[in-house]
């Protein structure tokens, strides 16, 4: 797949079912994802009234950590709560307290259009919590060589959907560097003027790389993974070299 190349949107559902098979045979991948979900949970603002919603929930595993989270995806699946499209959500105005996007942001071809919809459904002070790839030197190498989705660091960001755009006509899009460019490098900060960017934390995660993700081989067993985890702590002060994941918190200004 090349950066910006359109694919049928059903590719999302194909990957969900493929990932679900890998998920069942990779307990260490489950353990790493649980830690990611715990990081996300620690950023929730439960003082804001409203529903906690995850977009693009895939297998819905976030419920193991946040059981009251409403899981959604573009396609209906029996393990998810409801079907939703990021560009046209079915939630009422101001009814959502926290909106979670785990490995979803880089699939938004029109991030500005999505942010407008997020503004609509969030209550004042509500949060968007984004967890996406971080493109450091290491991230560029690993994601570029071993992941099928393009990084797209040089792809022009198309913030706004064209006139006549219909959310149901959205295609499969991927640019893994999108969150890095927008939230970490702040390439176009005025586009976030309506938001309070509370956090953009790059995180090393050789432990995650060692799982092989959903499609690659796992590198070692539990004892080896403890070493990877220790390495992540050592390398944390050098995010531009070693970051693998980016944790972003946006707050809707009252």
Helices and strands as residue ranges (DSSP letters): H 11-24, H 27-42, E 51-55, G 61-64, E 70-73, E 82-83, E 96-102, G 105-107, H 111-121, E 122-133, H 137-146, G 167-169, H 178-179, I 180-184, G 189-192, E 195-204, H 206-211, H 222-235, H 239-242, E 243-252
